[in-house]
Amino acid sequence: MITRLKTIKLDNIGMTASTLCAIHCAAVPIFFTSLPLLGLGFLANPWVEWIMIIIALVVGISSIGNSFFKEHHRILPLALLIAGFVTIIVGHLFTTGWLEAIIVPAGGITIALAHFVNYKYAGTCKAGGSFFHIKHAHPHDEQQAA
């Protein structure tokens, strides 16, 4: 069972990794010719990209899936995660050139946003009606504890 602290860490890892993935996907086409000169030619390898996608998928499912089923039960982080991965897969398999350099990073940013929303939802008060009602002491919490 993944504890809340581990879920928070996974969300932080997911936000960071997804943002780095988006930067990688946007920068590699621009710096493609100079990567080998810098000893970074391996970054343009498709295997590196697919390994990054698989790692992001595992982290996303672990973090967002656990929070969805055990804590907040809100669909938005899960929907953003799925939309981000579909965008990345479509971008890699069905587009090329400059269009791929726009679509794939957009998917990475969407996954980072999914982790951010999940992070916020997992720390919200269940009694609040607002979008991100941060946890704090409520009179009903003290009554339930008694």
Secondary structure, 3 states (H helix, E strand, C coil): CCCHHHHHHHHHHHHHHHHHHHHHHHHHHHHCCCCHHHCCHHHHCHHHHHHHHHHHHHHHHHHHHHHHHHHHCCCHHHHHHHHHHHHHHHHHHHCCHHHHHHHHHHHHHHHHHHHHHHHHHHCECCCCCCCCCECCCCHHHHHHHC
